[in-house]
Amino acid sequence: MRASSPYANITTWRRGMSMDQRDVRSQLYFEANKKSQGAAYLLWFFLGAFGGHRFYLGKSGSAVGQLLLWIGGWLTLGIAWVILGIWWIIDAILIPDMVRTENMQLADKVLGENPRF
């Protein structure tokens, strides 16, 4: 014996509906599921960088793309801050030698031993 479709009752039920009933049902479904332009703009304004408005509007692929770009941006920014922090510490160690070298070059220039004017 073959199992019946889980939608068999719905299909049978819809066949028995008049066009007016189908129209009302379709209209109710539309009203219950329609999207709000105002809500989309609010999501865009507050969660736009995360793709919030696109998730709301069913554009999951591009929403995930925006979310990944946002995460990637912060990760690379974090990496840049780490590199800059390391460079900053190294400069703190190298400053005395850089100042000494620059002052020696200035002294040589002033004394004329190695003129670079």
C-alpha positions in Angstrom: 0.0 0.0 0.0 1.4 3.4 -1.0 1.7 6.2 1.5 -0.3 9.2 0.7 1.2 12.6 0.3 1.2 14.8 3.4 -0.4 17.5 1.2 -3.2 15.3 -0.1 -5.7 16.7 2.3 -4.7 20.3 1.5 -4.9 19.7 -2.2 -8.3 18.1 -1.9 -9.4 20.9 0.4 -8.2 23.6 -2.1 -10.1 21.8 -5.0 -13.3 22.2 -3.1 -12.8 26.0 -2.6 -14.5 28.5 -4.8 -12.4 31.2 -6.5 -13.6 33.8 -4.0 -12.4 31.6 -1.1 -9.0 31.1 -2.9 -8.7 34.9 -3.4 -9.5 35.5 0.3 -7.0 32.9 1.3 -4.3 34.3 -1.0 -5.0 37.8 0.3 -4.8 36.7 3.9 -1.5 34.8 3.2 -0.1 37.9 1.4 -1.1 40.2 4.3 0.4 37.9 6.9 3.7 37.6 5.0 4.3 40.9 3.2 7.4 42.8 4.1 7.4 46.4 5.4 9.5 49.0 3.6 9.9 50.9 6.9 11.2 47.8 8.7 13.6 47.1 5.8 15.0 50.6 6.1 15.3 50.4 9.9 17.2 47.1 9.5 19.3 48.7 6.8 20.1 51.6 9.0 20.9 49.7 12.2 22.1 46.3 10.8 22.9 47.1 7.2 26.6 46.3 7.6 25.7 42.8 8.8 23.2 42.3 5.9 20.2 42.5 8.3 17.8 44.0 5.8 18.8 41.4 3.1 18.1 38.6 5.5 14.7 40.2 6.2 14.0 40.4 2.5 15.0 36.8 1.8 18.3 37.6 0.0 20.3 35.2 2.2 23.2 34.8 -0.3 24.1 38.5 -0.5 23.3 38.9 3.2 25.9 36.3 4.1 28.3 38.0 1.7 27.8 41.4 3.5 28.2 39.7 6.9 31.4 38.0 5.8 32.8 41.2 4.4 32.0 43.0 7.7 33.7 40.2 9.7 36.7 40.1 7.4 37.0 43.9 7.6 37.2 43.8 11.4 39.6 40.9 11.3 42.0 42.6 8.9 41.6 45.8 11.0 42.6 43.8 14.0 45.6 42.3 12.3 46.6 45.8 11.2 46.4 47.1 14.8 48.5 44.2 16.0 51.2 44.8 13.4 51.1 48.6 14.2 51.4 47.8 17.9 54.4 45.6 17.3 56.0 48.3 15.1 55.3 50.9 17.8 57.1 48.8 20.5 60.1 48.2 18.1 60.3 52.0 17.4 60.4 52.6 21.2 63.4 50.4 21.4 65.0 51.9 18.2 64.4 55.6 18.9 67.7 56.2 20.9 69.8 54.9 18.0 67.7 56.7 15.4 68.1 60.0 17.3 71.8 59.4 17.8 72.3 58.6 14.0 70.3 61.7 12.9 72.2 64.0 15.3 75.6 62.6 14.1 74.6 63.2 10.5 73.5 66.8 11.4 76.8 67.4 13.2 78.7 66.1 10.2 76.7 68.4 7.9 77.3 71.4 10.2 81.0 70.7 10.6 81.4 70.2 6.8 82.9 66.8 7.1 80.2 65.2 5.0 78.4 68.1 3.4 74.9 67.2 2.1 73.5 70.7 1.6 
